[in-house]
Amino acid sequence: MIKVGLIGCGGRGTGAAVQALRADPQVVITALADIFEDRLADSLHALQKVDTKRTKVDPHHRFVGFDSYRQLIDSDVDVVLLASPPYFRPLHLSAAVAAGKHVFCEKPFAVDMPGVRKVLEAVKVSKEKNLALVSGFCFRYDYRKRALFEKVHQRAVGEILSLSSFRFGGELPFKPRQSHWNNLDYSLRNWHYYNWLSGDIIVEQSIHSLDMMLWAMNGRLPYKAIGTGGRQVRIAEKYGNIYDHFAVEFEFQNGVKGYHLTRQQPGCANRNTVDIVGSEGTASLEVGRRYAITGRRPWVYQGPTNNMYQTQHDALFASIRAGNPINDGGWSTNSTILAILSTMVGYSGRELTWEEALASDLTFGPPIDSFDWDTRWPTPPVAMPGTTTVI
């Protein structure tokens, strides 16, 4: 039996727990943790509907509050699923790894560079302890994308010359304020809209597109970036302090340039693509629709499709069973750094190197180790390029 605990009982966390149940017949959900009791109760009900016999969460293993993550990790679980708002991710990951737990960790791994540095240490420890660390970068577990990037790595398009990615979509979910909520309640229940909780739209959502760009480059990292961003349609206070668009250029040491454009604006055309231009062809990826290469070695994916969310949990638990745990920590942290770098150049209007950004001590939120219901944290002002300081 593999005992699993879930920290962060929202929709993504509950989905991850369902996928864990389906990944291995001997998986049992034994503990749940969340800041909010109602969210924990909803998650428990959903999991019991999937499998009552293997959702064995007695009342003493339903942990609520800001220290609930610690209580769950200290309970007798083998695997921890981390799906709280990203602001909490470095704290939760470090605690889980220190306790010797295998981990499924949703993306992103952090929202700022001090958090990243904490994550880098946790990843190092996880490897030393031979712990599984599977990330929420689910695209890496999609058969179609794997096939396309394998072709790229085999030089099916020749030498990569440039990359571009787009993530254009509509508005995010929003929960109207209830009379019994204070400002902290409201922010935590609408965490997508606050940069100190989510990292802004590139870090929280478009990070998948940036991850695919690094995937195409086979781990090679850009050495600098420049960009812009702002708010055109998110003018109401309910939208917190995040942007609704970014545009960023990355430059690699070999002269290759990458471009990422993202927006969350309703009523506009949507797009979720990556294009890799090489010396002998172009690889084009339109998420969910088209995976093809044109040029000297034309190719179109015609194989099976899969549920990438389920596949990553299948792989996680199979690797634990085999005694050869998967560890996605290194490249997942690099993709998180790239996303935070993108936010920093968009917020400031500055050109920044990878090293300059990684050394930044900028944080948007309160000290995480002392966070509780008495914390009063005013929403930081909307960033203004040319004025906002990031290093």
Order of alpha helices (4+ residues) and beta strands (2+ residues): beta-alpha-beta-alpha-beta-alpha-beta-alpha-beta-alpha-beta-alpha-beta-alpha-alpha-alpha-beta-beta-beta-beta-beta-beta-beta-alpha-alpha-beta-alpha
